[in-house]
Amino acid sequence: MIVTGTGEYAGAVIKEFAITKTEQPEEEGKKLSQCIITLSQTSYTYDGSPKTPKVTVKDGNKILQEGRDYTVSYENRINIGTAKVILTGIGNYKGTVEKSFVITIKKGTSHKVGSCQYKITSASTVSMTAGKNKKATKVKVPKTVKIGGKTFKVTAIGSKAFKNNKKIKSVEIGDNVKIISTSAFEGCTKLSKAVLGKWVTEIGRNTFKNCRKLKTIAIKSKKLKKIGKSALKNIKTSAKIKVPAKKLSAYKKLLRNKGQGKKVKIVK
């Protein structure tokens, strides 16, 4: 810029100088998505507890610090399925990144639901293995049960599941149950009524043995193929077993010599 004098210095050049302005651009934060993000574990077995895999974030050779460079939150980290780790940049790092891991359920593991225990038998089925409420007088085996947010069919009652329970007075077995295993209700001395669902195919050995007050058994299933030895031994001598009308003849043969007294009647 040239400055020209006025008055007695009119026309004179007093000084020549330049005015420059340097604009410093604001430093933009780095994108968190450009970093390398790894999880310590990407697969877990469901056990009802929250899963929190360790997160490592690297910007080149630099390891970022949680709370200074990013924050961590989780979605769906307890139930069966896909879970998420959500990282949000802070400070010099911007943006959000999601990493996923899975929670699966393992065959053979046991889980308590309500007052009963269930064992995983496949990806979609369970067996009821025990009743934890020792004061309960009624047992109702459901068609389905929810474990870890997933619905499973209850297709069996496990061996000795309720053996020698002295409180149970009635049993109602859901329609998805196919197998009532060995000694499932053996020695339930107060049991007086049992209703078996529509899909029962097998009643195991000693299932109702020594249920001395058992006077009514209703079999809804038309699929019953097998009844084990002594399944009805020492039930009430005047008991009645009700079966589907179309299966009366076949079930009379199937129920023969299963330990029940001669006065026990099989009716439609």
C-alpha positions in Angstrom: 0.0 0.0 0.0 1.3 3.5 -0.9 0.6 6.4 1.5 0.7 10.0 -0.1 1.3 13.1 2.0 -1.1 16.1 2.3 -0.6 19.7 3.0 3.2 20.7 2.8 3.9 17.1 2.1 1.4 16.9 -0.7 2.5 14.6 -3.5 5.3 13.1 -1.4 5.4 9.5 -0.8 5.8 9.0 2.9 6.0 5.2 3.0 5.2 2.2 1.1 4.3 -1.0 2.9 2.2 -4.0 2.4 -0.6 -5.3 4.7 -1.0 -8.9 4.5 -3.5 -11.1 6.4 -2.8 -14.8 6.9 -5.9 -16.8 7.7 -5.2 -20.0 9.8 -7.8 -22.7 8.8 -9.4 -24.4 11.8 -7.9 -27.9 12.2 -10.5 -30.5 11.3 -10.9 -33.6 13.5 -9.8 -36.9 12.1 -12.5 -39.4 11.1 -12.8 -42.3 13.6 -13.8 -44.5 10.6 -10.3 -44.1 9.2 -8.9 -45.8 12.3 -8.4 -49.5 12.7 -10.9 -50.8 15.3 -10.8 -54.4 16.7 -12.8 -56.3 19.3 -11.2 -58.7 21.7 -14.0 -61.2 21.1 -16.7 -61.4 18.4 -18.7 -64.5 19.5 -20.1 -65.3 23.0 -22.4 -68.0 24.5 -25.6 -66.7 26.0 -25.7 -66.9 29.8 -27.9 -64.0 30.7 -25.1 -61.6 31.5 -24.1 -58.5 29.5 -21.1 -59.0 27.1 -18.5 -56.2 26.9 -15.7 -57.1 24.5 -12.5 -54.9 24.8 -12.1 -52.3 22.1 -8.8 -51.4 20.6 -8.6 -48.3 18.3 -5.4 -47.5 16.4 -4.6 -44.4 14.3 -1.5 -45.7 12.6 0.8 -46.7 15.4 -1.0 -44.6 17.9 -3.4 -46.4 20.3 -6.4 -44.1 21.1 -7.7 -43.8 24.6 -11.3 -44.3 25.6 -12.7 -41.2 27.3 -10.1 -38.9 25.6 -10.5 -39.8 21.9 -13.8 -41.7 21.8 -16.6 -43.1 23.9 -18.1 -46.6 23.9 -21.8 -47.7 24.2 -23.5 -51.0 23.5 -26.8 -52.3 22.0 -28.4 -55.8 22.5 -25.4 -57.1 24.5 -27.3 -59.7 26.6 -29.8 -61.6 24.4 -29.2 -64.1 21.7 -28.5 -62.5 18.3 -26.3 -59.7 16.9 -25.0 -57.1 19.4 -23.3 -53.8 18.6 -20.4 -51.8 20.0 -20.9 -48.1 19.1 -17.8 -45.8 19.2 -18.3 -42.0 19.0 -15.3 -39.8 18.4 -14.4 -36.9 20.8 -11.6 -34.4 20.9 -9.5 -34.7 17.8 -11.7 -37.5 16.4 -15.1 -37.2 14.8 -17.9 -39.4 13.7 -19.4 -42.7 14.8 -18.4 -46.3 14.0 -20.4 -49.5 14.8 -18.8 -52.9 15.3 -20.8 -56.1 15.7 -20.5 -59.4 17.6 -22.8 -62.3 18.1 -24.4 -64.0 21.1 -25.4 -67.7 20.5 -27.0 -70.3 22.7 -25.2 -73.6 23.3 -26.9 -77.0 23.1 -26.9 -78.8 26.5 -26.9 -75.6 28.6 -29.5 -75.1 31.2 -31.5 -72.0 31.9 -34.1 -71.0 34.5 -37.3 -69.5 33.4 -39.9 -68.6 36.0 -39.8 -71.5 38.5 -38.6 -74.2 36.1 -35.3 -75.2 34.5 -34.9 -75.9 30.8 -32.2 -77.6 28.8 -31.4 -76.5 25.2 -31.8 -79.5 22.9 -31.5 -77.8 19.5 -31.5 -74.3 18.0 -35.3 -74.1 18.5 -36.2 -76.7 21.2 -35.8 -77.3 24.9 -36.6 -80.0 27.5 -38.1 -79.1 30.9 -35.7 -80.7 33.3 -36.9 -79.5 36.8 -39.3 -77.5 38.7 -37.6 -75.1 41.2 -40.7 -74.1 43.1 -41.0 -76.9 45.7 -44.3 -75.5 47.0 -46.2 -75.5 43.7 -49.2 -77.8 43.6 -49.8 -77.4 39.8 -47.4 -78.1 37.0 -48.2 -76.6 33.6 -45.7 -77.4 30.9 -45.9 -74.6 28.3 -45.9 -75.0 24.6 -43.1 -72.5 24.3 -40.7 -70.6 26.5 -38.5 -67.5 25.9 -34.8 -67.7 26.7 -32.5 -64.8 25.9 -35.1 -63.1 23.8 -35.7 -66.1 21.6 -38.7 -68.4 21.6 -38.1 -72.2 22.0 -40.6 -75.1 21.7 -40.9 -77.3 24.8 -40.7 -80.7 23.2 -39.8 -82.9 26.1 -39.9 -83.4 29.9 -36.6 -84.6 31.1 -35.7 -87.8 33.1 -36.7 -87.5 36.8 -37.7 -83.9 36.2 -40.3 -84.0 39.1 -39.5 -87.3 40.7 -40.6 -87.6 44.4 -42.2 -84.1 44.4 -44.7 -84.4 47.3 -46.6 -81.2 46.6 -47.8 -81.6 43.0 -51.5 -82.4 42.6 -52.1 -81.8 38.9 -50.0 -81.8 35.7 -50.9 -80.3 32.3 -48.5 -81.0 29.5 -48.3 -78.6 26.5 -49.1 -79.6 23.0 -45.5 -79.4 21.7 -44.2 -82.0 24.1 -43.4 -85.2 22.3 -41.5 -87.2 24.9 -42.1 -87.6 28.7 -38.9 -89.2 29.9 -38.1 -91.9 32.4 -39.5 -91.4 35.9 -40.5 -87.8 35.1 -43.3 -87.9 37.7 -42.4 -91.0 39.6 -43.2 -90.9 43.3 -45.4 -87.7 43.1 -47.7 -89.1 45.9 -50.3 -86.3 45.8 -50.6 -86.2 42.0 -54.3 -86.9 41.1 -54.7 -85.6 37.6 -52.5 -85.6 34.5 -53.4 -84.1 31.0 -51.1 -85.1 28.2 -50.9 -82.8 25.1 -51.7 -83.5 21.4 -48.2 -84.4 20.2 -47.0 -86.9 22.9 -45.4 -89.8 21.1 -43.6 -91.5 24.0 -44.2 -92.1 27.7 -41.0 -93.3 29.3 -40.4 -96.1 31.8 -41.7 -95.5 35.4 -43.2 -92.1 34.3 -46.1 -92.2 36.8 -44.9 -95.1 39.0 -46.0 -94.9 42.6 -48.3 -91.9 42.0 -50.8 -93.6 44.3 -53.5 -90.9 44.1 -53.4 -90.6 40.3 -57.0 -91.2 39.4 -57.4 -89.4 36.0 -55.1 -89.4 33.0 -56.3 -87.7 29.8 -54.3 -88.5 26.7 -55.1 -86.0 23.9 -52.5 -87.2 21.5 -53.3 -89.4 18.6 -49.5 -89.9 17.9 -48.6 -92.1 20.9 -46.4 -94.9 19.8 -44.5 -96.1 22.9 -45.1 -96.5 26.6 -42.3 -97.8 28.8 -42.3 -100.6 31.4 -44.0 -99.8 34.7 -45.1 -96.4 33.5 -48.4 -96.7 35.4 -47.3 -99.0 38.2 -49.2 -98.3 41.5 -51.4 -95.5 40.3 -54.9 -95.4 41.9 -56.6 -98.8 41.5 -59.8 -97.1 40.3 -58.1 -94.7 37.9 -59.5 -93.9 34.5 -57.5 -93.2 31.4 -59.3 -91.2 28.8 -58.1 -91.5 25.2 -59.2 -90.2 21.7 -62.2 -92.2 20.5 -60.6 -93.3 17.3 -57.6 -94.6 19.2 -59.5 -96.5 21.9 -58.7 -100.0 20.5 -55.1 -99.3 19.6 -54.3 -97.6 22.9 -55.9 -100.4 25.0 -53.3 -102.6 23.5 -50.5 -100.1 23.9 -51.4 -99.5 27.6 -51.6 -103.2 28.4 -49.3 -104.4 31.2 -47.8 -101.1 32.1 -48.1 -101.8 35.9 -51.6 -100.5 36.5 -54.2 -102.6 38.4 -56.8 -104.7 36.6 -59.6 -102.3 37.7 -58.1 -99.3 35.9 -60.4 -98.4 33.0 -59.4 -97.0 29.5 -62.3 -95.0 28.1 -62.9 -92.6 25.2 
